[in-house]
């Protein structure tokens, strides 16, 4: 089994996974709510009254901040998915161009085969490089076979694409226009790689999370003093429920903001790489073997 978590399946979502992510926040909120709700009924705190409008004002500010945070996080997640969608298309285009532009003889098929293998390895290597995980078997085999020594294997493979294109163009006297078309496809793959690296290396400001947590605890502190004192259990429950909802929304945004962190909510890079491999091998089925598709056994695709 691969070690690379990929994509949630629509038919089954693990609630326990999400609760496990926010369990410490929920415990802290529960303890804080019990203390705040209890103190509101005893000692000098009983005489303190804070208008509910103040809690509503803080809640409105918090909602606006969370809306912005969620929107920006979703934009990062969606951009990552769009980039990998473009990688799928450009991978198919590159091999189709190689098949059309190079001769149909054995020498031309050899070039097509080499482009196919390099592109498949590039997709897997890019996904695993972004997730900062060890290379899988197919990538490790390529590295050992070709004795590759580089800190950025995806970039190295794009350079190999360029070298291979130049060698093929010289050997088969490839038309300059055709060479430019293939080079443009390689350039788009390089651009996609750069976009992924930008998303990966651009950290969402930590101060924003600190500000959100500050507002959450502010509203949790003042809320009991604006509620009726008739039912202590109801008061404590509301003091817990409202901040818990805000924390859940913030955690959802955090899950989306980093789409290359080896989590179930990741951009499905391994699955997309496997799809690319299947497509490219099918396109060149006369010279390579089709892969066996892997069946998911849980609520996310491995």
Secondary structure by P-SEA (a helix, b strand, c coil): cccbbbbbbcccccaaaaaaaaaaaaaaaaaaaaaaaaaaaccccccccccaaaaaaaaaaaaaaaaaaaaaaaaaaaaaaaaaaaaaaaaaaaaaaaaacccccaaaaaaaaaaaaaaaaaaaaaaaaaacccccaaaaaaaaaaccccccaaaaaaaaaaaaaaaaaaaacccaaaaaaaaaaaaaaaaaaaaaaaaaaccccaaaaaaaaaaaaaaaaacccccccccaaaaaaaaaaaaaaaaaaaaaaaaacccccccccccaaaaaaaaaaaaaaaaacccbbbbbbbbbcccccc
